Amino acid sequence: MYGALFAVGAWAGLVSSAFPQLDDLEARAEVRQVPGAIYARDGKTVLRRLRAPESRTYIEESDLPDVLVDAAVAAEDRRFFEHNGVDVRGIARAALVDVRAGAAKQGGSTITQQLVKNAYVGPDRSIGRKTREAVLAVALETRWSKRRILAAYLNTAYYGSGLYGIADAARGYFDVPIAKLSPAQAAMLTGLLTAPERNNPVTNPAGARAERDRVLGSMRETGALDAARFARAEASAITLRKSPARKGRGEIAPQFADAVASILIERYGVRRALGSGLKVTTTLDATLQAEANRALVPVRALGLDAALVAIDPTTGEVRAMANGGGARTTAFNVALDGRRQPGSAFKPFMLAAAYDNGLTPKSPVLSAPFDKAYDGGRFRVNNGGGYAGKTTLERATWQSDNTVYARLQERFGIQSAIDIARAAGIRSDIDAVPAAVLGALPEGTTPTELAHAYATFAAHGKRTSLVQGGGPRMVGRVVEGADAGEHTWRPTSVRRETIPRGEADLVTATLRGVIRTGTGQGASIGRPAAGKTGTTEDYRDAWFVGYTPNLAVAVWVGHAEGGVPMRTENGGGPVTGGSIPASIWRSFMTEMVEGTPVAQFNLETPKFVTARIDPDSGLLAGVWCEGAETATFIQGKEPTENATDCAATTRPAPDLVGLSLNEARGVLADGEFAPGGDVEERFVTQPLRIGTVLSQEPPAGTEIARADTIALVVGADPFGR
């Protein structure tokens, strides 16, 4: 009994001692801010000051609409109006779920605890921090009403896209006051509370909708929505304001700074990220960023948007990330999150797969219309610029021949290209359908992903990527407080060979020709460089992705809203990858290399062997294979299976006259002609003609079938010598 009384008294004492610590909350200054900063990689150039937004709009508890209360309580804390700040039943339920799952699947924190965490104690997972959080939550419940706690929680939350607080989030995403939020809109905003960037409707519409529908389902379960309102809300589309506003117009890399701030908030929580004096050194090169901004300026006059991402192949670090045109001033970061169809910029992955299967740049390929039925439909491919007939793989790549690449995926399988794309660094969804070889992806890919993947080719097949997340690195290190030794975080990367060097270097050697003589000549900088153009259907997206030994750069040009053709913006003609994107790439790279030594690729070429093949199947061709050609292969990867569908019906009979009988039979065997023809001996008086073939039937050059025999007349010695 006395033990229980002591425990109650101790707990009451802890709660009472917490009252003075709530003054910051009472004053609406959630925490005393210590400004931090995000720097470029030089540690001097400030990209952004880290502080809570000064212009945040706060709402009073009386302004909180019921639809927001219902959404937050249903999704975050169903016993919110019943517990006293700490939900013992909720903690027990979450612990049971975690035990059954064998991992942390549910949290037991109440809305009050989350408010205290966001506004006061931070997200550390220590026992001491959790205890302090619980004590402050109970203390707060004795002084504030439930609706005031909920209003403060929504005021302090981060909603992604640089938006803090529920009022600014409602305006930023939907351009409506909170009083006019629909159930679907309230559910979407509530869904952002747990993962503001992962569920962001600007960058991840599918994820935002799934999370919104989860919240709507919770509202249906709690009775906040009846069946009819739930059905209407679930069926409604997510319609955002045309261009969510963003701040930081005077910054040299505003959207890059947004991305870094999101990383910090994900790791440290809003309070600690913005108010604990973090000193963040990024991977961005301020000089290259300024050049990227300058290179993209011309697209605005053309009414276009653009994006440029530069990555160091040796470190996997982002050196520049810029958006041009109207995309520069929006919250949507096209360079990082803009998923667009890559078009022919996807072809290098199929090219690498072809090399992985033994082909070489000089391998013969066919440029001609392609039409084949597959499960789910037909795959018809034509070239707008005509056909080359018999050509080589490198020349087909230089001219971006679609029909050749359609045949490559038929021969080696589209999965082989997908595997290379994954190995290089593409993480977007790729369906294993034939059209993927021409860049037809379910949602497209991003400039950052393509730059990262091409950087793998530039690094001789070695990919450097984050251990957590898998993409390129943007944060170099984060220092918190005065004691840097104990409060420094460095995101870790891993570097490993994901594509064999010889094959990656063959891709580079081939892509150099795209710039020298192919569709990418507009990107020439007078130095060793490799790259590939990409133009999507109806000129909706245009790309040039290329690299030198020191830098991989992806340039995209199009419209930020996506799907808008560009038929006349290039001096009255269409925008292709070899036009405006290649010009932007050349402009940026020319400034980057000016005054620096010429860097060489130092390519490693594998050993080649030759073999006669059937050009249609790529298999070994026997002597009866019609149309057989001699082709080169990477040693050890030449075909070993014989072609069976290319046998000719007839062949010219070989010339056997003058050969010895044994020699004649050897020629017939080597040529796979039928053995066993009649042999007639005829006496001769000239010693040199003894034992040699005097004549044959049918004569040399006569077309004969494989089963036909050749009769021979052989000279014999009349004197039996």
Stockholm file with secondary structure:
# STOCKHOLM 1.0

chainA/1-721         MYGALFAVGAWAGLVSSAFPQLDDLEARAEVRQVPGAIYARDGKTVLRRLRAPESRTYIEESDLPDVLVDAAVAAEDRRFFEHNGVDVRGIARAALVDVRAGAAKQGGSTITQQLVKNAYVGPDRSIGRKTREAVLAVALETRWSKRRILAAYLNTAYYGSGLYGIADAARGYFDVPIAKLSPAQAAMLTGLLTAPERNNPVTNPAGARAERDRVLGSMRETGALDAARFARAEASAITLRKSPARKGRGEIAPQFADAVASILIERYGVRRALGSGLKVTTTLDATLQAEANRALVPVRALGLDAALVAIDPTTGEVRAMANGGGARTTAFNVALDGRRQPGSAFKPFMLAAAYDNGLTPKSPVLSAPFDKAYDGGRFRVNNGGGYAGKTTLERATWQSDNTVYARLQERFGIQSAIDIARAAGIRSDIDAVPAAVLGALPEGTTPTELAHAYATFAAHGKRTSLVQGGGPRMVGRVVEGADAGEHTWRPTSVRRETIPRGEADLVTATLRGVIRTGTGQGASIGRPAAGKTGTTEDYRDAWFVGYTPNLAVAVWVGHAEGGVPMRTENGGGPVTGGSIPASIWRSFMTEMVEGTPVAQFNLETPKFVTARIDPDSGLLAGVWCEGAETATFIQGKEPTENATDCAATTRPAPDLVGLSLNEARGVLADGEFAPGGDVEERFVTQPLRIGTVLSQEPPAGTEIARADTIALVVGADPFGR
#=GR chainA/1-721 SS CHHHHHHHHHHHHHHHHHGGGGHHHHTTCCSCCBCEEEECTTSCSEEEEECCCTTCCCCCGGGCCHHHHHHHHHHHCTTTTTSSSSCHHHHHHHHHHHHHHTSCCCCCCCHHHHHHIIIIICSCCCHHHHHHHHHHHHHHHHHSCHHHHHHHHHHHCBCSTTCBSHHHHHHHHHSSCGGGCCHHHHHHHHHTTTCTTTTCTTTCHHHHHHHHHHHHHHHHHHTSSCHHHHHHHHHSCCCCCSSCBCCCTTSSSHHHHHHHHHHHHHHHCHHHHHHBCCEEEESCCHHHHHHHHHHTTHHHHTTCEEEEEEEETTTTEEEEEEEEGGGGGBSCCHHHHCCBCCGGGGHHHHHHHHHHTTCCTTCEEEESCEEEEETTEEEEECCTTCCCEEEEHHHHHHTTCHHHHHHHHHHHCHHHHHHHHHHHTCCSCCCCSGGGGGTCCSSCBCHHHHHHHHHHHHTTTEEEEETTTSSCBCEEEEECSSCTTTSEECCCEEEEECSCHHHHHHHHHHHHHHHHHSTTGGGCCSSSCEEEEEECGGGCCEEEEEECSSCEEEEEEECTTSCCCCSSTBTTBCCCTTTHHHHHHHHHHHHHHTTSCCCCCCCCCCCEEEEEECTTTCSBCCTTBTTCEEEEEETTCSCCSBCCSCBCSEEECCCCTTSBHHHHHHHHHHTTCCCCCCEEEEECSCGGGTTBEEEEESCTTCEEETTCCCEEEEEECTTCC
#=GC SS_cons         CHHHHHHHHHHHHHHHHHGGGGHHHHTTCCSCCBCEEEECTTSCSEEEEECCCTTCCCCCGGGCCHHHHHHHHHHHCTTTTTSSSSCHHHHHHHHHHHHHHTSCCCCCCCHHHHHHIIIIICSCCCHHHHHHHHHHHHHHHHHSCHHHHHHHHHHHCBCSTTCBSHHHHHHHHHSSCGGGCCHHHHHHHHHTTTCTTTTCTTTCHHHHHHHHHHHHHHHHHHTSSCHHHHHHHHHSCCCCCSSCBCCCTTSSSHHHHHHHHHHHHHHHCHHHHHHBCCEEEESCCHHHHHHHHHHTTHHHHTTCEEEEEEEETTTTEEEEEEEEGGGGGBSCCHHHHCCBCCGGGGHHHHHHHHHHTTCCTTCEEEESCEEEEETTEEEEECCTTCCCEEEEHHHHHHTTCHHHHHHHHHHHCHHHHHHHHHHHTCCSCCCCSGGGGGTCCSSCBCHHHHHHHHHHHHTTTEEEEETTTSSCBCEEEEECSSCTTTSEECCCEEEEECSCHHHHHHHHHHHHHHHHHSTTGGGCCSSSCEEEEEECGGGCCEEEEEECSSCEEEEEEECTTSCCCCSSTBTTBCCCTTTHHHHHHHHHHHHHHTTSCCCCCCCCCCCEEEEEECTTTCSBCCTTBTTCEEEEEETTCSCCSBCCSCBCSEEECCCCTTSBHHHHHHHHHHTTCCCCCCEEEEECSCGGGTTBEEEEESCTTCEEETTCCCEEEEEECTTCC
//
